[in-house]
Amino acid sequence: MKAGEIGRIAAALAEALGVPGPASGGVGAEIAAWVKAMAEDRGKPIAADA
């Protein structure tokens, strides 16, 4: 999984929940951290975007 994918997933979740996206910090940043943690927990390494 690439870092950009995490951002896109987090942005889609934030939009669906009606909260500010990851770039604005706050809830959106927490969503991004959660998505990253879930991916890592399931053995999907996070690669830097090229």
N, C-alpha and C positions, 0 to 999 in steps of 0.2 A: 504494500500500500504506500502510495506517495503522500507527502505532506500536503500537497494541493488537494488531494482527494478528501483529506480530513476537513480542510477548510470548506470545501463544497458541501459535504455532508452536514457539517455544523451549521452552515448558512441556511441550508434547506430546512433543518430542524428548527432553527431560530425563526425563520419566516413562518413556518407552520404554526409555531407557538405564539407568534405575534410579538416577539421580543427583538431587541437590537441584535445584529449579527456579531460574529466573532471579532471583527475589526474594531468594534466600539468598546470592547472590554465587557466587564460585568457579566451578565447571564450568558451572553453569546460566547465569551471566552471560556466560561465554565463548561458550556456545551462542547466546545472544541476539545477541551482537556478530557472530558468524559469520553468522547468518541476516540481520541488517541489512546486512552487507557484501556478501553474495551478492545481495540484492535490489538494492542500489545498483549493483553491478557489472553487473547485467543491465538497467540503465536504468530501474528502477522507483523513482521518487522516494518518499521516506518523508515522509508528511504527519502532522502532529500530530493526535491524536484530538480530536474536537469536544467 
